[in-house]
Amino acid sequence: MVIDFGFLVERFRKEWDLVRSRAINTDSVRTVCMVLGPYRNLTTLTASVLFLHPKCQVLNHGGQRVFGDSRLDWIAHYDDKVFENFLRYSIYISKGGRRGQYGGSIVHSHAFDEKYNTSTLFREAALGLVKENIESLFWKDSLRISNHIRSSGVELFELLEKEPRIRFLMPIRNPMDCAKSNILTGHVGLFGRGLEQQSEEDVLELILDEILWFKRLQSSEPNRFYDFFEFDLGWNVLVDMEKFLCLTPNAEWASMALKACSVESKYDHSDSFVSYFRDSVTRKFAEYPEFADNMLKFAAGAT
C-alpha cells in the first residue's frame, strides 16, 4: 500500500483552514460576486484592481478546494449554512495559497509580478492581505465557475432569490485576442469541448457562446449581472463596479486603480478572421443589437 503523504497534508490543511475560518466575521459583507466567462479575459486585471479597494476581498481561483465539497459548494448544495461556510472559508484562504489553480490571494497572480505596477500600488496602499470590515467578496475562477453552474444543473435564478448578495460579473476583452491567448496558453482545454484542432475560429465560437450565455442571464436579472468592454475600462467602469458590488465609494481608490487599468492588444488578426468575427457576432447577438454594435467595435482597426 502506497501512502500519498502530499494528499494527506493537503487534506489536513483544508480541515484546519475550515476550523480556523469559523472565526471570520462576515456581518459587513454586502455582496459576493463571481466572475464568469472565458479565461484570458481581463479577469485577473479586474480582480487585481478591485483588490486595491479597501473594502473588497478577492479570492483567486481555488475552485478545486470548493467544488464537490458539500460543506462549501453552495452552487450544487445550496443552503444558508453552506453559503456562510463558503464565505468564511474563502475569506480565510484568500490571505495565503499559491499561484495556479490551487489559488488563494490574488497577490500570487501574474498581475502582481514586479514588471507590473499593481504590486507597487498595493504596497503604497498598505491594505494588508485581508481587509477590515469587508463589504464584498470577489471570486475569480471564471470558466470553472461557469462550467460548474452548468454541470450542476442548478436553477441559477432560484439561487439569486435565495441569496440576495450574489452577483456575477464578466469583463469583455477583444474576443479575437481572447481566442488567440487561450490557444497560446492552453486554456482552451477548459472549455471541455474536445476540439480536435484548435483553430482560431473554433475557439472564437466558444468564447462568443460564453458571452452570449452571460448576456441572456443578464437580460433576465440586470441588477445581478454586470459586464464591461475592454475599451470602456476607466473611471466610469470603476465607479459602476463599486455600485454593483455595494462598496462604499472611494475616490482615492478609483484614482489609484486607474493607474493599473492599462490594456493593450499584442495580437494582429487576418482579414479573414476579422470577417469571421463580424459574421459570428452579427448572427449570435441579433437579439441584442446595441450590445452587438459594441462588440463589433473590436473589429475596427483589428487587422
Backbone bond lengths (Angstrom), bond angles and torsions (degrees), N, CA, C in turn:
res aa  C-N    CA-C-N  psi(-1)  N-CA   C-N-CA  omega(-1)  CA-C   N-CA-C  phi
1 M - - - 1.469 - - 1.529 109.75 -
2 V 1.332 115.81 126.17 1.456 121.48 -179.73 1.525 108.91 -98.25
3 I 1.311 116.24 125.31 1.462 121.21 179.93 1.526 109.25 -95.29
4 D 1.303 115.76 124.09 1.464 121.57 177.97 1.530 108.28 -88.39
5 F 1.329 115.17 92.54 1.458 119.32 -176.82 1.529 112.06 -66.74
6 G 1.337 115.94 -32.23 1.463 118.81 177.87 1.521 111.54 -61.46
7 F 1.342 115.74 -42.32 1.463 120.39 178.01 1.522 111.17 -63.48
8 L 1.328 115.70 -42.50 1.466 120.01 -179.29 1.524 111.40 -64.14
9 V 1.328 116.04 -39.44 1.466 119.94 178.94 1.528 110.22 -63.61
10 E 1.344 116.02 -45.31 1.459 119.44 179.93 1.523 111.40 -64.90
11 R 1.333 116.02 -37.72 1.472 119.97 178.47 1.531 110.49 -63.11
12 F 1.325 115.19 -44.32 1.467 119.20 178.63 1.515 110.56 -64.21
13 R 1.333 116.61 -42.48 1.462 119.88 -178.60 1.529 110.64 -61.40
14 K 1.327 116.24 -41.68 1.462 118.63 -179.64 1.527 111.28 -63.78
15 E 1.334 115.86 -44.87 1.468 118.73 180.00 1.528 110.58 -62.91
16 W 1.313 116.19 -38.39 1.463 120.84 177.68 1.528 110.49 -64.66
17 D 1.335 116.05 -43.57 1.463 119.81 178.20 1.522 111.50 -62.22
18 L 1.323 116.46 -39.52 1.462 120.03 178.40 1.529 111.57 -61.86
19 V 1.310 115.58 -42.92 1.464 119.81 179.02 1.524 110.28 -64.54
20 R 1.323 116.61 -47.57 1.465 120.31 -177.97 1.532 111.66 -65.30
21 S 1.330 116.52 -32.19 1.464 119.66 -176.68 1.524 113.00 -68.68
22 R 1.325 117.44 -16.53 1.469 120.03 -179.76 1.526 112.33 -62.53
23 A 1.315 116.04 -21.63 1.470 119.97 -178.74 1.526 112.75 -82.72
24 I 1.340 116.82 -7.54 1.461 120.04 -178.95 1.527 109.98 -69.69
25 N 1.319 115.92 130.20 1.465 121.39 177.42 1.526 109.26 -92.80
26 T 1.332 116.64 121.70 1.464 120.88 -177.48 1.528 112.96 -110.87
27 D 1.314 117.13 14.52 1.469 120.07 -175.33 1.527 112.79 -60.40
28 S 1.326 116.76 -29.03 1.467 119.79 -175.87 1.529 113.08 -86.26
29 V 1.348 117.94 -7.33 1.469 121.51 -174.77 1.527 110.36 -73.70
30 R 1.323 115.49 119.80 1.465 121.40 -178.66 1.526 112.54 -97.43
31 T 1.334 116.89 -31.99 1.464 120.73 -178.34 1.521 110.50 -142.37
32 V 1.329 114.80 152.78 1.465 122.77 172.42 1.520 105.70 -128.61
33 C 1.326 116.25 113.39 1.463 121.13 -171.73 1.523 111.09 -114.88
34 M 1.332 115.99 131.38 1.456 123.01 176.31 1.526 109.92 -109.14
35 V 1.319 116.23 138.09 1.461 120.84 173.48 1.523 108.38 -83.91
36 L 1.312 116.85 135.73 1.458 122.22 175.38 1.525 109.59 -117.61
37 G 1.347 115.50 169.82 1.454 120.23 176.65 1.511 113.10 102.14
38 P 1.337 116.60 -174.26 1.469 121.05 -176.07 1.522 112.69 -71.60
39 Y 1.331 114.73 162.76 1.460 119.80 168.87 1.528 108.97 -77.03
40 R 1.318 115.92 171.74 1.465 122.83 -178.47 1.528 109.97 59.64
41 N 1.325 115.45 41.32 1.462 121.31 -170.08 1.529 111.42 -132.52
42 L 1.327 116.87 37.44 1.469 123.21 -179.93 1.520 113.03 67.56
43 T 1.322 117.21 15.23 1.463 118.93 -178.22 1.527 111.85 -70.45
44 T 1.322 117.21 -39.00 1.465 119.85 179.30 1.523 110.93 -68.10
45 L 1.322 116.43 -41.16 1.466 119.96 176.55 1.529 110.56 -60.81
46 T 1.327 116.34 -45.54 1.466 120.59 -179.72 1.522 111.17 -61.27
47 A 1.330 115.86 -46.52 1.466 120.28 -179.92 1.524 111.15 -63.20
48 S 1.314 117.03 -39.80 1.467 120.98 -178.94 1.521 111.49 -66.17
49 V 1.321 116.01 -42.30 1.461 120.72 178.50 1.530 110.46 -62.77
50 L 1.331 116.38 -42.92 1.465 119.63 179.49 1.527 111.70 -68.18
51 F 1.327 116.91 -31.43 1.463 119.91 179.40 1.524 111.72 -65.43
52 L 1.320 116.71 -21.62 1.462 120.32 176.72 1.527 111.98 -74.26
53 H 1.336 116.39 -12.35 1.470 119.89 177.96 1.525 109.23 -76.72
54 P 1.320 118.49 132.90 1.476 120.85 -174.85 1.523 114.80 -67.44
55 K 1.341 117.77 -9.21 1.463 120.12 -179.02 1.528 112.84 -117.84
56 C 1.327 117.31 9.12 1.467 120.78 -177.83 1.524 110.64 -116.26
57 Q 1.316 116.81 125.17 1.457 123.02 176.49 1.522 108.74 -104.34
58 V 1.326 117.40 139.05 1.465 121.88 -176.02 1.519 110.54 -121.03
59 L 1.325 115.89 130.73 1.462 121.98 169.36 1.517 107.76 -105.51
60 N 1.320 116.58 121.26 1.457 121.92 179.31 1.526 109.43 -96.53
61 H 1.329 116.37 121.47 1.476 121.89 -178.49 1.542 110.78 56.14
62 G 1.320 116.73 -146.22 1.461 119.63 178.39 1.512 114.83 92.60
63 G 1.340 117.40 1.14 1.454 119.61 -179.62 1.514 113.42 -57.47
64 Q 1.328 117.04 -32.59 1.464 120.33 -179.50 1.519 112.12 -65.50
65 R 1.328 117.42 -18.99 1.467 120.97 177.68 1.533 112.36 -93.44
66 V 1.325 116.06 -8.33 1.468 120.95 -176.85 1.525 112.04 -110.87
67 F 1.328 116.72 -51.73 1.458 120.80 -175.20 1.526 111.02 -63.66
68 G 1.312 115.47 134.51 1.460 120.74 178.67 1.511 114.44 89.59
69 D 1.319 117.69 -9.01 1.462 121.76 176.74 1.528 107.40 -99.93
70 S 1.307 117.10 108.58 1.466 121.36 -173.77 1.523 112.94 -63.29
71 R 1.330 117.36 -13.91 1.463 120.45 176.96 1.523 112.17 -79.48
72 L 1.351 115.98 -19.91 1.459 121.29 -173.02 1.523 113.84 -125.00
73 D 1.312 116.90 -25.72 1.464 121.54 -171.56 1.524 110.51 -79.76
74 W 1.317 116.27 80.36 1.462 121.70 -177.12 1.519 112.21 -69.56
75 I 1.327 117.71 -20.27 1.463 119.83 178.35 1.525 110.38 -68.22
76 A 1.318 116.48 -47.10 1.467 120.64 -178.38 1.518 113.11 -88.53
77 H 1.341 117.56 -23.39 1.477 121.18 -174.12 1.529 109.81 -134.58
78 Y 1.323 116.82 59.16 1.460 117.34 -172.02 1.523 112.98 -70.98
79 D 1.308 114.72 130.66 1.460 123.76 153.34 1.523 106.11 -155.68
80 D 1.308 116.50 169.52 1.467 120.06 -173.56 1.527 112.31 -59.31
81 K 1.325 116.43 -37.63 1.463 120.09 -178.13 1.523 111.09 -68.07
82 V 1.337 116.81 -42.56 1.468 120.36 179.15 1.527 110.24 -63.12
83 F 1.324 116.41 -42.41 1.466 119.68 179.19 1.525 110.81 -62.73
84 E 1.314 116.24 -41.71 1.464 120.23 178.77 1.527 110.82 -66.16
85 N 1.337 117.22 -40.10 1.469 120.66 175.27 1.524 110.58 -58.01
86 F 1.344 115.36 -46.70 1.462 120.84 179.51 1.523 110.84 -60.02
87 L 1.306 116.52 -45.45 1.462 121.03 -177.33 1.523 110.98 -61.42
88 R 1.309 117.41 -48.13 1.462 120.92 -179.93 1.532 111.50 -65.89
89 Y 1.315 115.87 -44.37 1.467 120.65 -179.24 1.528 110.63 -62.82
90 S 1.325 116.57 -43.54 1.466 120.64 -178.79 1.516 111.48 -62.55
91 I 1.316 116.31 -43.16 1.466 119.37 177.80 1.526 110.01 -63.44
92 Y 1.318 116.16 -41.94 1.468 119.72 -177.42 1.533 111.60 -64.35
93 I 1.338 117.21 -47.47 1.470 118.81 -176.31 1.525 112.11 -77.51
94 S 1.336 117.38 -11.72 1.463 119.49 -179.23 1.522 112.81 -75.84
95 K 1.329 116.95 -1.13 1.469 118.72 177.14 1.527 112.07 -95.49
96 G 1.336 116.76 -6.57 1.464 119.98 -176.70 1.511 111.42 -135.92
97 G 1.334 116.20 -132.08 1.458 120.50 177.53 1.510 113.67 81.67
98 R 1.315 114.63 -157.35 1.463 120.46 -178.18 1.526 109.49 -157.28
99 R 1.305 114.62 173.90 1.458 121.49 -179.23 1.528 110.41 -66.70
100 G 1.325 116.17 152.59 1.458 119.85 177.03 1.513 112.40 96.23
101 Q 1.340 115.80 -167.36 1.458 120.60 -171.80 1.524 113.70 -69.61
102 Y 1.320 117.95 -20.39 1.467 119.72 174.97 1.519 109.30 -58.38
103 G 1.314 115.26 -43.72 1.448 121.04 170.32 1.509 115.48 76.21
104 G 1.318 113.91 -173.48 1.457 122.33 -176.96 1.513 109.38 142.39
105 S 1.304 116.54 -125.25 1.461 120.87 -179.30 1.523 110.99 -72.79
106 I 1.320 115.85 142.48 1.462 121.42 177.53 1.528 111.35 -66.86
107 V 1.329 118.27 -17.12 1.469 120.14 -179.88 1.522 111.61 -67.43
108 H 1.339 117.70 -14.42 1.462 120.53 176.65 1.525 112.00 -84.61
109 S 1.322 117.64 -5.44 1.463 120.98 -177.66 1.522 110.82 -79.82
110 H 1.340 115.25 167.41 1.463 120.01 -178.88 1.527 112.08 -64.95
111 A 1.336 117.56 -21.59 1.468 120.17 -179.49 1.521 112.13 -64.89
112 F 1.336 116.90 -19.82 1.461 120.81 -179.67 1.529 112.09 -102.76
113 D 1.333 117.04 11.95 1.458 119.71 172.08 1.528 108.96 -63.11
114 E 1.311 116.01 152.46 1.462 120.58 -173.05 1.530 113.68 -61.96
115 K 1.321 117.30 -22.06 1.467 118.77 -178.78 1.529 112.44 -72.97
116 Y 1.343 116.32 -12.34 1.464 120.34 176.93 1.531 109.53 -104.85
117 N 1.332 115.72 158.71 1.463 118.54 -176.77 1.523 113.18 -87.14
118 T 1.337 117.69 -3.58 1.467 120.10 -177.97 1.519 111.68 -60.79
119 S 1.335 116.47 -42.23 1.462 119.57 -178.94 1.526 111.00 -64.18
120 T 1.331 116.90 -38.29 1.466 120.76 177.59 1.524 110.96 -65.14
121 L 1.321 116.35 -43.62 1.464 120.55 178.79 1.522 111.13 -62.35
122 F 1.335 116.35 -39.14 1.462 120.44 179.91 1.528 110.77 -65.64
123 R 1.331 116.26 -43.17 1.471 119.45 178.69 1.524 110.72 -63.87
124 E 1.311 116.50 -41.16 1.467 119.99 -179.42 1.530 111.61 -65.62
125 A 1.334 116.29 -33.29 1.468 119.92 -179.44 1.521 112.09 -74.91
126 A 1.347 116.96 -21.83 1.471 122.42 177.48 1.533 111.82 51.40
127 L 1.325 115.39 51.52 1.462 120.25 -174.49 1.521 114.14 -88.76
128 G 1.318 117.68 -27.58 1.457 120.30 -173.95 1.521 110.79 86.09
129 L 1.323 116.36 161.79 1.464 120.77 -175.92 1.518 113.05 -75.72
130 V 1.322 117.36 -26.09 1.468 121.32 175.10 1.524 108.15 -124.78
131 K 1.318 115.70 124.10 1.459 120.29 -176.41 1.532 111.02 -75.11
132 E 1.307 114.79 157.74 1.462 120.68 171.31 1.528 108.92 -88.63
133 N 1.311 116.38 143.39 1.472 121.37 177.92 1.532 111.69 51.72
134 I 1.316 115.69 58.22 1.466 122.32 -178.56 1.526 110.05 -62.78
135 E 1.329 115.62 129.75 1.468 120.62 178.39 1.520 112.49 -102.24
136 S 1.335 117.30 -22.80 1.461 119.95 179.22 1.522 110.24 -146.84
137 L 1.333 115.47 135.19 1.461 121.57 170.14 1.519 107.34 -102.23
138 F 1.325 116.09 127.30 1.463 122.54 -178.62 1.520 108.04 -115.16
139 W 1.342 116.75 117.57 1.469 121.04 -175.94 1.515 109.84 -108.21
140 K 1.321 115.89 118.85 1.459 122.00 -177.66 1.527 110.92 -108.68
141 D 1.329 115.62 96.33 1.473 121.96 171.58 1.525 106.86 -151.99
142 S 1.313 115.49 55.37 1.461 125.68 -157.99 1.526 116.56 -48.18
143 L 1.323 118.00 -69.41 1.464 119.23 -173.54 1.518 111.85 -67.64
144 R 1.313 117.73 -32.01 1.464 119.73 176.59 1.532 110.95 -65.99
145 I 1.310 117.23 -38.11 1.464 119.93 176.05 1.526 109.95 -67.01
146 S 1.333 116.95 -45.57 1.464 120.56 178.54 1.523 110.91 -57.80
147 N 1.328 116.28 -47.56 1.466 120.54 179.79 1.520 111.44 -61.68
148 H 1.331 116.45 -39.19 1.465 120.07 -177.55 1.530 110.95 -69.08
149 I 1.307 116.98 -37.62 1.465 120.21 176.30 1.521 109.91 -59.82
150 R 1.329 116.27 -46.16 1.468 119.97 -177.32 1.522 112.22 -70.99
151 S 1.331 116.94 -42.24 1.470 119.52 -177.75 1.520 112.27 -71.03
152 S 1.334 116.92 -24.93 1.463 120.46 179.86 1.523 112.24 -76.15
153 G 1.323 116.29 -16.84 1.451 119.95 -178.75 1.515 113.29 67.25
154 V 1.309 116.31 21.79 1.461 120.97 -176.75 1.527 110.24 -75.94
155 E 1.314 116.32 146.36 1.458 121.63 173.14 1.531 107.26 -85.92
156 L 1.324 114.39 102.04 1.464 120.09 -170.55 1.528 112.31 -61.26
157 F 1.311 117.06 -38.06 1.462 119.06 -177.23 1.527 111.64 -69.90
158 E 1.321 117.09 -25.47 1.462 119.78 173.79 1.527 110.44 -68.36
159 L 1.342 115.94 -38.19 1.464 119.35 175.97 1.526 110.78 -62.98
160 L 1.318 115.90 -41.60 1.465 119.77 179.75 1.524 111.17 -62.77
161 E 1.319 115.86 -35.39 1.465 119.75 179.07 1.525 111.22 -71.20
162 K 1.338 115.69 -37.47 1.463 119.60 -178.68 1.524 112.35 -72.65
163 E 1.333 116.48 -35.95 1.468 120.12 -175.76 1.532 109.59 -126.21
164 P 1.324 117.57 97.97 1.471 121.08 -175.31 1.523 114.67 -67.31
165 R 1.325 118.22 -11.72 1.468 119.92 -178.83 1.528 112.95 -83.01
166 I 1.329 118.00 -12.37 1.463 121.19 -175.33 1.527 110.67 -70.40
167 R 1.336 115.07 135.40 1.458 123.03 174.38 1.530 108.82 -136.62
168 F 1.344 115.72 158.25 1.461 121.34 174.95 1.527 108.94 -133.23
169 L 1.324 115.47 141.43 1.469 121.16 -175.64 1.520 109.74 -136.24
170 M 1.337 115.82 145.73 1.461 119.87 175.10 1.527 110.85 -142.75
171 P 1.332 117.86 115.41 1.463 120.13 168.38 1.528 108.08 -71.12
172 I 1.317 116.83 155.60 1.465 120.18 176.66 1.519 108.86 -126.23
173 R 1.305 114.52 99.48 1.459 121.69 172.79 1.526 107.82 -78.39
174 N 1.324 116.69 160.44 1.462 119.65 172.67 1.530 108.55 -48.89
175 P 1.345 118.91 113.61 1.467 120.27 -175.19 1.525 113.98 -59.93
176 M 1.334 117.24 -27.28 1.464 119.15 177.07 1.525 110.60 -70.04
177 D 1.325 116.64 -41.87 1.466 120.55 174.14 1.523 110.44 -63.00
178 C 1.327 115.44 -42.69 1.468 121.17 -179.11 1.528 110.77 -60.63
179 A 1.337 116.56 -40.90 1.468 120.80 179.78 1.523 110.85 -63.25
180 K 1.317 116.78 -47.61 1.462 120.09 -179.46 1.522 111.20 -64.23
181 S 1.309 116.86 -39.47 1.460 120.90 -179.96 1.525 111.27 -65.56
182 N 1.332 117.33 -40.35 1.463 120.69 178.20 1.520 111.65 -63.27
183 I 1.325 116.46 -37.15 1.464 120.29 178.15 1.525 110.37 -68.01
184 L 1.326 116.79 -45.89 1.463 121.07 -176.95 1.527 112.54 -65.26
185 T 1.320 117.27 -35.78 1.470 120.99 -176.31 1.519 113.68 -91.84
186 G 1.331 117.19 -10.29 1.459 120.03 -178.97 1.514 114.44 84.46
187 H 1.323 117.99 3.17 1.463 120.70 179.84 1.525 112.52 -69.62
188 V 1.321 116.83 -12.71 1.463 120.04 -179.46 1.525 111.58 -58.49
189 G 1.341 116.47 -27.27 1.461 119.85 179.64 1.510 113.63 -63.42
190 L 1.340 117.15 -22.35 1.461 120.94 -178.16 1.522 112.78 -73.58
191 F 1.333 117.12 -12.95 1.459 118.73 175.95 1.527 111.27 -69.35
192 G 1.341 116.18 -21.46 1.455 120.33 175.00 1.510 114.83 69.78
193 R 1.325 117.63 26.34 1.464 119.98 -178.32 1.526 112.82 -101.57
194 G 1.326 117.51 -5.75 1.459 120.83 177.11 1.511 114.00 61.05
195 L 1.319 116.95 47.16 1.458 120.39 -179.85 1.522 110.78 -64.69
196 E 1.325 116.39 128.66 1.467 119.62 178.27 1.524 110.20 -70.68
197 Q 1.306 115.87 -41.18 1.453 121.09 177.02 1.524 108.15 -126.30
198 Q 1.302 115.84 130.23 1.461 120.34 -175.60 1.524 109.99 -89.58
199 S 1.321 116.33 69.89 1.457 119.89 179.06 1.522 109.86 -75.10
200 E 1.312 115.85 153.73 1.465 120.30 178.25 1.522 110.93 -57.75
201 E 1.320 115.86 -40.32 1.458 119.94 -177.52 1.528 111.93 -66.27
202 D 1.326 116.88 -42.46 1.467 120.12 179.55 1.528 111.27 -62.83
203 V 1.316 116.18 -44.60 1.468 120.03 -178.90 1.525 110.20 -68.73
204 L 1.317 117.15 -38.17 1.464 120.65 176.35 1.525 110.86 -58.32
205 E 1.333 116.87 -42.27 1.465 120.52 178.46 1.529 110.97 -59.35
206 L 1.319 116.78 -41.98 1.466 120.67 179.70 1.526 111.22 -64.38
207 I 1.311 115.82 -40.39 1.469 120.29 179.69 1.527 110.66 -66.69
208 L 1.315 116.83 -44.17 1.462 119.95 178.44 1.524 111.38 -64.54
209 D 1.328 116.98 -34.32 1.470 120.37 176.36 1.526 111.19 -63.32
210 E 1.338 116.53 -39.29 1.467 120.28 177.67 1.530 110.89 -64.26
211 I 1.313 115.87 -42.31 1.466 119.95 179.14 1.522 110.39 -65.10
212 L 1.333 116.96 -41.92 1.462 120.89 179.79 1.525 111.17 -64.87
213 W 1.319 117.23 -40.26 1.471 121.11 177.11 1.527 110.11 -58.28
214 F 1.313 116.35 -45.73 1.465 120.87 178.55 1.524 110.58 -63.41
215 K 1.322 116.41 -44.22 1.466 120.41 -176.93 1.521 110.87 -61.24
216 R 1.305 117.47 -39.47 1.464 120.55 179.63 1.525 111.12 -67.64
217 L 1.316 116.79 -39.32 1.466 119.77 174.84 1.525 110.42 -62.88
218 Q 1.301 115.22 -43.55 1.466 120.93 -178.50 1.526 111.62 -62.71
219 S 1.323 116.89 -36.87 1.465 119.95 -178.24 1.524 111.84 -65.20
220 S 1.343 116.83 -24.38 1.464 121.00 178.46 1.522 112.60 -87.28
221 E 1.341 116.46 -31.25 1.474 121.33 -178.50 1.532 109.32 -137.02
222 P 1.338 117.51 69.78 1.473 119.96 -173.72 1.518 114.80 -61.37
223 N 1.316 117.92 -24.09 1.461 119.86 -179.54 1.525 113.43 -81.00
224 R 1.330 116.39 -8.62 1.471 119.86 -176.60 1.528 112.31 -112.07
225 F 1.337 116.59 -4.81 1.464 121.87 -179.65 1.531 108.74 -128.89
226 Y 1.332 115.27 135.81 1.465 119.62 -178.48 1.519 109.43 -137.33
227 D 1.326 116.39 135.64 1.465 120.68 174.24 1.523 109.19 -132.15
228 F 1.311 115.11 159.81 1.460 120.43 172.09 1.513 108.68 -147.65
229 F 1.333 114.69 152.26 1.451 120.83 -179.99 1.525 110.46 -91.78
230 E 1.303 114.43 147.86 1.468 121.53 179.67 1.522 111.76 -49.74
231 F 1.335 116.64 -43.88 1.465 119.99 -175.37 1.531 112.87 -74.42
232 D 1.323 117.94 -8.65 1.465 121.41 177.51 1.528 113.29 -98.59
233 L 1.333 116.61 -5.63 1.459 119.37 -175.21 1.527 110.41 -62.90
234 G 1.313 114.91 114.30 1.457 121.77 -177.29 1.518 109.39 -177.11
235 W 1.324 116.17 -157.90 1.465 121.17 -174.21 1.526 112.41 -56.14
236 N 1.336 117.18 -48.02 1.467 120.06 -176.07 1.522 111.84 -62.96
237 V 1.318 117.45 -40.04 1.465 120.66 178.11 1.522 110.33 -65.61
238 L 1.311 117.11 -41.52 1.468 120.42 178.60 1.527 110.88 -60.39
239 V 1.318 116.54 -44.58 1.469 120.63 178.78 1.527 110.35 -65.85
240 D 1.335 116.49 -39.91 1.468 120.02 178.18 1.525 111.18 -62.76
241 M 1.330 117.07 -40.05 1.463 119.64 178.84 1.519 110.91 -65.94
242 E 1.322 116.75 -39.05 1.466 120.00 175.17 1.526 110.86 -55.81
243 K 1.327 115.66 -47.99 1.465 120.57 -179.50 1.525 110.73 -64.35
244 F 1.321 116.78 -44.29 1.461 121.68 -177.42 1.523 111.27 -61.97
245 L 1.321 116.66 -38.22 1.463 121.51 -179.14 1.528 112.44 -89.77
246 C 1.334 116.42 2.37 1.475 121.65 -179.66 1.525 111.71 58.08
247 L 1.328 115.90 38.74 1.453 121.53 176.35 1.526 109.85 -86.35
248 T 1.309 116.19 144.61 1.457 120.48 175.07 1.527 109.06 -61.06
249 P 1.330 118.91 124.69 1.467 120.92 -178.54 1.523 111.72 -54.54
250 N 1.329 115.03 137.13 1.457 120.07 -176.24 1.524 108.12 -145.36
251 A 1.324 116.37 96.60 1.460 121.31 -177.11 1.522 111.80 -64.30
252 E 1.317 116.93 -32.79 1.468 120.40 178.33 1.524 110.16 -63.13
253 W 1.334 116.32 -40.46 1.471 119.72 176.49 1.517 110.80 -62.70
254 A 1.331 117.36 -47.63 1.461 120.41 -177.40 1.524 111.18 -59.73
255 S 1.323 116.70 -40.75 1.466 120.43 178.52 1.519 111.07 -63.65
256 M 1.328 116.42 -41.85 1.459 120.64 178.80 1.526 110.86 -69.19
257 A 1.335 116.77 -42.62 1.460 121.22 -176.82 1.522 111.91 -63.38
258 L 1.319 116.90 -32.29 1.464 120.26 178.64 1.523 111.79 -56.93
259 K 1.318 116.27 -31.65 1.464 120.53 -178.92 1.526 112.18 -68.72
260 A 1.337 116.74 -18.20 1.466 121.02 -179.26 1.519 112.42 -103.95
261 C 1.334 116.77 6.25 1.468 120.62 -171.72 1.521 114.31 -96.22
262 S 1.295 117.81 18.86 1.460 120.59 -179.22 1.528 110.86 -73.66
263 V 1.332 115.92 126.26 1.467 121.77 178.74 1.519 108.24 -130.11
264 E 1.317 116.63 122.49 1.459 121.20 178.93 1.522 109.67 -131.31
265 S 1.330 115.62 135.31 1.463 120.12 176.99 1.523 109.64 -79.56
266 K 1.327 115.61 137.43 1.466 120.05 177.14 1.522 111.24 -115.31
267 Y 1.341 116.27 15.91 1.457 120.65 -176.23 1.523 111.06 -116.20
268 D 1.331 115.21 145.06 1.461 122.74 168.98 1.523 107.69 -107.90
269 H 1.329 116.32 146.58 1.456 120.30 -177.06 1.526 110.09 -126.68
270 S 1.307 115.82 140.54 1.460 121.07 179.56 1.524 110.39 -69.23
271 D 1.324 115.96 157.47 1.464 120.41 177.64 1.521 110.80 -58.54
272 S 1.321 116.38 -38.65 1.467 119.88 -177.86 1.530 111.31 -67.03
273 F 1.339 117.05 -37.02 1.468 120.10 179.65 1.528 110.37 -69.71
274 V 1.321 116.88 -40.62 1.467 120.45 178.07 1.520 110.13 -64.32
275 S 1.323 116.60 -40.87 1.463 120.43 177.60 1.523 110.88 -63.20
276 Y 1.323 116.09 -40.68 1.469 120.61 177.40 1.526 110.16 -62.42
277 F 1.319 115.97 -41.94 1.466 120.75 178.18 1.525 110.89 -59.92
278 R 1.336 116.98 -47.28 1.465 120.14 179.78 1.527 111.23 -58.33
279 D 1.324 115.93 -46.86 1.465 119.88 -178.21 1.524 111.15 -63.21
280 S 1.328 116.90 -42.18 1.468 120.93 -178.08 1.523 111.47 -66.05
281 V 1.327 116.20 -43.45 1.465 120.14 179.33 1.526 110.37 -63.59
282 T 1.326 116.66 -45.74 1.463 120.80 -179.75 1.521 111.39 -59.78
283 R 1.318 115.90 -39.25 1.471 120.79 -178.69 1.524 111.66 -74.25
284 K 1.321 117.29 -49.16 1.469 120.94 -173.19 1.528 112.80 -71.50
285 F 1.326 116.89 -35.60 1.462 120.29 -171.65 1.527 112.48 -107.12
286 A 1.325 116.26 27.65 1.467 120.49 -178.93 1.525 112.05 -59.27
287 E 1.339 116.58 -30.57 1.473 119.66 -178.81 1.529 112.36 -79.00
288 Y 1.346 116.36 -7.39 1.469 120.92 179.57 1.534 108.64 -129.13
289 P 1.331 117.84 71.53 1.475 120.49 -172.35 1.527 114.58 -60.25
290 E 1.318 117.70 -39.63 1.472 119.45 179.55 1.524 110.79 -66.17
291 F 1.317 116.25 -41.92 1.461 120.85 177.32 1.526 110.05 -63.73
292 A 1.339 117.00 -41.94 1.466 121.18 179.00 1.523 110.95 -60.92
293 D 1.333 116.74 -40.25 1.466 119.83 178.65 1.526 110.90 -60.65
294 N 1.322 116.70 -40.65 1.463 119.87 177.12 1.521 111.41 -66.14
295 M 1.317 116.90 -41.27 1.464 120.42 177.60 1.527 110.99 -59.92
296 L 1.326 116.27 -40.11 1.464 120.42 -176.64 1.526 112.64 -69.21
297 K 1.330 117.03 -14.26 1.466 119.70 175.18 1.525 111.20 -62.20
298 F 1.334 116.43 -25.38 1.465 119.39 178.71 1.527 111.64 -66.90
299 A 1.332 116.53 -22.53 1.464 119.90 -178.67 1.522 112.02 -79.18
300 A 1.315 117.21 -21.25 1.460 120.91 -178.80 1.524 110.11 -68.69
301 G 1.305 116.69 120.36 1.459 120.82 178.47 1.506 114.63 69.83
302 A 1.347 117.93 19.73 1.466 120.42 -176.61 1.516 113.11 -81.27
303 T 1.320 117.58 -17.37 1.468 119.67 -177.43 1.521 111.03 -91.88
